[in-house]
Amino acid sequence: MKYDETGLRVRFNEVDSWGIVWHGHFISWFEVGRMALLGKFHLLPKDFTQMGYIAPVVDLKCVFKEPARLDEEILVRTTVLKPTKAALTFRFQVLRKSDGKLLASGEETQVLLTLDGRMLYIIPQNLRERLQPLFDYLEEPDSPA
Amino acid sequence: MSDALILELKKLIIETLKLEEVTPEEIKDDGQLFGEGLGLDSIDALELVVALEKIYGVVIPDSEVGERVFRSVKTLAQFVREQSKNSSQQSAISKGNKK
């Protein structure tokens, strides 16, 4: 399964009094990765809303391996599992760019709701069609580094 | 209502959701499945919907229907029974039309 990759640099306001990135910021970095991937396929929250859906997060986990420090360049790698039910499960890896060290990994699940708050138990056909190019992309083999 | 179907559904819930510490006897026929009671959540509902469609061919499209169907094992059994009856009637009708 392919991971999409995007970069960021640790900002001053993300570092705590111990000189390392406060753990909660890793979650917002997941969001950076998720938006970068979904944006490529016009599947941003506004696109979901236009289709008549919202996709709230119902489950989130993060495993912290190594700290990140001020000004370090970070890579956020993101993928989505092919759905077996009416939910989207994203997986993330946060790496330090300089040595490729894995700093954290995580997973997040979103369900689908209509704009009036009805939870969908089956992915509607129009959304399934819109998601297909994303899954086709993620099934492509990773290009050699 | 068939006790066999109720027992089958309890086993299906346990297996699908990997509720290893729960036995079918512990799930009450009228007991709540979500929130209080068995304490299932929205992701559990999605897993159950997939299993129910695969095994019984019944479709629960959304939470509007789900809230009614997943009230208890008894209401779930009732839904499975009704839907199965409808789909066998439908297939009898379509077979009749093909003649």
Interface residues (C-beta under 8 A of the other chain):
Chain A: V58 D59 T84 K85 A86 A87 T109 V111 T114 R118 M119 L120 Y121 I122
Chain B: D41 S42 I43 A45 L46 E47 V49 V50 V59 I60 P61 D62 S63 E64 V65 G66
